[in-house]
Amino acid sequence: MLVAVGALASFINGETELGITAIMLALLFSPYGLPLIASKIIIGIEAVNLKIKNI
C-alpha cells in the first residue's frame, strides 16, 4: 500500500519513470502479483510436460 502511495506522489511531482517503477513494484508485492506469475509459469511447464509425454 505504501509503495502505491509513493507512486501516486511521484506522478504528482512529475517523476513518471519513478511512478511507473513504483506501480510495478506494488503489483509484485501485492497478494496477486507473484502468485499469479508463479501460477502462469506452472501452467506453462505443465503444458510443455504434456506435449513431451504425447511424443
C-alpha positions as CSV (number, residue, x, y, z in Angstrom):
1,M,0.0,0.0,0.0
2,L,2.8,2.3,0.9
3,V,4.5,1.8,-2.5
4,A,1.3,2.7,-4.3
5,V,1.0,5.9,-2.3
6,G,4.6,6.7,-3.3
7,A,3.8,6.0,-6.9
8,L,0.9,8.5,-6.8
9,A,3.2,11.1,-5.2
10,S,5.8,10.5,-7.9
11,F,3.2,11.2,-10.6
12,I,2.0,14.3,-8.9
13,N,5.7,15.6,-8.7
14,G,6.2,14.8,-12.4
15,E,8.5,11.8,-12.0
16,T,6.8,9.5,-14.4
17,E,9.5,6.9,-14.7
18,L,9.8,6.5,-10.9
19,G,6.0,6.3,-10.6
20,I,5.8,3.5,-13.2
21,T,8.5,1.6,-11.4
22,A,6.7,2.0,-8.1
23,I,3.5,0.7,-9.6
24,M,5.2,-2.3,-11.0
25,L,6.8,-3.0,-7.5
26,A,3.4,-2.5,-5.8
27,L,1.9,-5.1,-8.2
28,L,4.7,-7.6,-7.4
29,F,4.4,-7.1,-3.7
30,S,0.6,-7.4,-3.7
31,P,-1.1,-10.7,-2.9
32,Y,-2.0,-11.1,-6.5
33,G,1.3,-10.3,-8.3
34,L,3.9,-13.0,-7.5
35,P,1.4,-15.9,-7.0
36,L,-0.3,-15.0,-10.4
37,I,3.1,-15.0,-12.1
38,A,4.0,-18.3,-10.5
39,S,0.8,-20.0,-11.5
40,K,1.2,-18.9,-15.1
41,I,4.7,-20.4,-15.1
42,I,3.4,-23.7,-13.6
43,I,0.6,-23.8,-16.2
44,G,3.2,-23.3,-19.0
45,I,5.5,-26.0,-17.6
46,E,2.6,-28.5,-17.3
47,A,1.7,-27.8,-21.0
48,V,5.2,-28.5,-22.1
49,N,5.3,-31.6,-20.0
50,L,2.0,-32.9,-21.6
51,K,3.4,-32.2,-25.1
52,I,6.6,-34.1,-24.3
53,K,4.6,-37.1,-23.0
54,N,2.5,-37.1,-26.2
55,I,5.5,-37.6,-28.4
